[in-house]
């Protein structure tokens, strides 16, 4: 018998000192720059999928870079194989109202 594991947010914070969202910009369908969430996740990248207002997600050396448009305020992390239960991250639960226009950067570990 197998049991799904649980994901857990260890840290979620805005880090305005990081410039990756400015250095490697992505735009939404309206031409507005996106904010960037960097997600450290120790699961096989082939088993991960995300839900939310996502413009682009890519794995860079074991760290997920998830670009989201201004106003986005939640992200769900899911397993394609159902090996762990989905985790919905509502940004307000971590003191962040949502992705800001000026390419705010959040780190999730």
BALOBA-1460 file (C-alpha; in Angstrom, 3 decimals):
// residues 109
<rec num="1" residu="x" x="0.000" y="0.000" z="0.000"/>
<rec num="2" residu="x" x="1.325" y="3.445" z="-0.952"/>
<rec num="3" residu="x" x="0.531" y="6.744" z="0.699"/>
<rec num="4" residu="x" x="0.889" y="10.157" z="-0.866"/>
<rec num="5" residu="x" x="3.455" y="12.384" z="0.758"/>
<rec num="6" residu="x" x="2.783" y="15.968" z="1.817"/>
<rec num="7" residu="x" x="4.553" y="19.035" z="0.473"/>
<rec num="8" residu="x" x="5.389" y="21.762" z="2.950"/>
<rec num="9" residu="x" x="6.388" y="25.406" z="2.539"/>
<rec num="10" residu="x" x="9.466" y="26.070" z="4.649"/>
<rec num="11" residu="x" x="9.981" y="29.700" z="3.631"/>
<rec num="12" residu="x" x="8.099" y="32.133" z="1.401"/>
<rec num="13" residu="x" x="9.313" y="35.705" z="1.121"/>
<rec num="14" residu="x" x="9.680" y="38.657" z="-1.227"/>
<rec num="15" residu="x" x="13.315" y="39.377" z="-2.034"/>
<rec num="16" residu="x" x="13.679" y="42.699" z="-3.820"/>
<rec num="17" residu="x" x="17.480" y="42.439" z="-3.806"/>
<rec num="18" residu="x" x="17.367" y="39.690" z="-6.439"/>
<rec num="19" residu="x" x="17.357" y="40.991" z="-10.017"/>
<rec num="20" residu="x" x="16.584" y="37.801" z="-11.964"/>
<rec num="21" residu="x" x="13.081" y="38.969" z="-12.946"/>
<rec num="22" residu="x" x="14.618" y="42.125" z="-14.423"/>
<rec num="23" residu="x" x="17.672" y="40.437" z="-15.940"/>
<rec num="24" residu="x" x="15.609" y="37.617" z="-17.521"/>
<rec num="25" residu="x" x="12.207" y="39.275" z="-18.129"/>
<rec num="26" residu="x" x="9.109" y="37.534" z="-19.413"/>
<rec num="27" residu="x" x="5.887" y="39.269" z="-20.459"/>
<rec num="28" residu="x" x="2.250" y="38.279" z="-20.118"/>
<rec num="29" residu="x" x="-0.151" y="38.320" z="-23.090"/>
<rec num="30" residu="x" x="-0.712" y="42.066" z="-22.604"/>
<rec num="31" residu="x" x="2.999" y="42.852" z="-22.857"/>
<rec num="32" residu="x" x="3.397" y="43.547" z="-19.122"/>
<rec num="33" residu="x" x="6.446" y="42.215" z="-17.324"/>
<rec num="34" residu="x" x="5.892" y="39.273" z="-15.012"/>
<rec num="35" residu="x" x="7.072" y="38.657" z="-11.485"/>
<rec num="36" residu="x" x="9.249" y="35.641" z="-10.760"/>
<rec num="37" residu="x" x="8.845" y="32.955" z="-8.140"/>
<rec num="38" residu="x" x="11.882" y="30.759" z="-7.532"/>
<rec num="39" residu="x" x="10.896" y="27.403" z="-6.107"/>
<rec num="40" residu="x" x="13.295" y="24.928" z="-4.553"/>
<rec num="41" residu="x" x="11.709" y="21.498" z="-4.885"/>
<rec num="42" residu="x" x="13.460" y="18.179" z="-4.292"/>
<rec num="43" residu="x" x="11.223" y="16.117" z="-6.558"/>
<rec num="44" residu="x" x="11.842" y="14.794" z="-10.070"/>
<rec num="45" residu="x" x="11.082" y="17.596" z="-12.527"/>
<rec num="46" residu="x" x="9.171" y="15.133" z="-14.705"/>
<rec num="47" residu="x" x="6.617" y="14.645" z="-11.895"/>
<rec num="48" residu="x" x="5.885" y="18.328" z="-11.187"/>
<rec num="49" residu="x" x="3.152" y="20.534" z="-12.584"/>
<rec num="50" residu="x" x="1.804" y="23.904" z="-11.513"/>
<rec num="51" residu="x" x="-1.592" y="25.574" z="-11.569"/>
<rec num="52" residu="x" x="-2.303" y="29.275" z="-11.420"/>
<rec num="53" residu="x" x="-1.813" y="32.323" z="-13.623"/>
<rec num="54" residu="x" x="1.473" y="31.040" z="-15.005"/>
<rec num="55" residu="x" x="3.095" y="32.551" z="-18.075"/>
<rec num="56" residu="x" x="6.111" y="30.232" z="-18.044"/>
<rec num="57" residu="x" x="7.684" y="27.671" z="-15.731"/>
<rec num="58" residu="x" x="11.131" y="26.213" z="-16.289"/>
<rec num="59" residu="x" x="13.548" y="24.141" z="-14.278"/>
<rec num="60" residu="x" x="17.013" y="25.658" z="-13.986"/>
<rec num="61" residu="x" x="19.487" y="23.306" z="-12.319"/>
<rec num="62" residu="x" x="16.975" y="21.907" z="-9.847"/>
<rec num="63" residu="x" x="15.259" y="25.235" z="-9.101"/>
<rec num="64" residu="x" x="11.911" y="26.102" z="-10.675"/>
<rec num="65" residu="x" x="11.490" y="29.590" z="-12.130"/>
<rec num="66" residu="x" x="7.801" y="30.418" z="-12.370"/>
<rec num="67" residu="x" x="6.787" y="33.651" z="-14.101"/>
<rec num="68" residu="x" x="3.393" y="35.059" z="-13.141"/>
<rec num="69" residu="x" x="1.576" y="38.264" z="-14.168"/>
<rec num="70" residu="x" x="0.819" y="41.193" z="-11.890"/>
<rec num="71" residu="x" x="-1.947" y="40.468" z="-9.401"/>
<rec num="72" residu="x" x="-1.412" y="36.708" z="-9.290"/>
<rec num="73" residu="x" x="-1.921" y="35.627" z="-5.700"/>
<rec num="74" residu="x" x="-1.781" y="31.832" z="-5.571"/>
<rec num="75" residu="x" x="0.074" y="28.848" z="-6.970"/>
<rec num="76" residu="x" x="-0.678" y="25.136" z="-6.729"/>
<rec num="77" residu="x" x="2.085" y="22.516" z="-6.899"/>
<rec num="78" residu="x" x="0.918" y="19.103" z="-8.109"/>
<rec num="79" residu="x" x="2.307" y="15.656" z="-8.867"/>
<rec num="80" residu="x" x="1.640" y="14.160" z="-12.277"/>
<rec num="81" residu="x" x="1.912" y="10.667" z="-10.759"/>
<rec num="82" residu="x" x="-0.075" y="11.498" z="-7.602"/>
<rec num="83" residu="x" x="2.926" y="10.592" z="-5.445"/>
<rec num="84" residu="x" x="2.198" y="13.610" z="-3.238"/>
<rec num="85" residu="x" x="-0.880" y="15.629" z="-2.432"/>
<rec num="86" residu="x" x="-1.352" y="18.993" z="-4.184"/>
<rec num="87" residu="x" x="-0.222" y="22.072" z="-2.258"/>
<rec num="88" residu="x" x="-1.946" y="25.407" z="-2.846"/>
<rec num="89" residu="x" x="0.076" y="28.435" z="-1.786"/>
<rec num="90" residu="x" x="-2.053" y="31.518" z="-1.196"/>
<rec num="91" residu="x" x="0.471" y="34.346" z="-1.120"/>
<rec num="92" residu="x" x="-1.524" y="36.373" z="1.406"/>
<rec num="93" residu="x" x="-0.932" y="33.575" z="3.946"/>
<rec num="94" residu="x" x="2.749" y="34.555" z="3.777"/>
<rec num="95" residu="x" x="2.194" y="38.324" z="3.955"/>
<rec num="96" residu="x" x="2.372" y="38.901" z="0.187"/>
<rec num="97" residu="x" x="-0.698" y="40.424" z="-1.465"/>
<rec num="98" residu="x" x="0.285" y="39.212" z="-4.918"/>
<rec num="99" residu="x" x="2.742" y="39.635" z="-7.729"/>
<rec num="100" residu="x" x="3.593" y="43.304" z="-8.186"/>
<rec num="101" residu="x" x="4.081" y="45.286" z="-11.384"/>
<rec num="102" residu="x" x="7.747" y="46.042" z="-10.708"/>
<rec num="103" residu="x" x="8.844" y="42.410" z="-11.066"/>
<rec num="104" residu="x" x="8.901" y="41.519" z="-7.382"/>
<rec num="105" residu="x" x="10.657" y="38.255" z="-6.693"/>
<rec num="106" residu="x" x="9.556" y="35.637" z="-4.235"/>
<rec num="107" residu="x" x="11.506" y="32.613" z="-3.027"/>
<rec num="108" residu="x" x="9.772" y="29.442" z="-1.920"/>
<rec num="109" residu="x" x="11.720" y="26.618" z="-0.283"/>
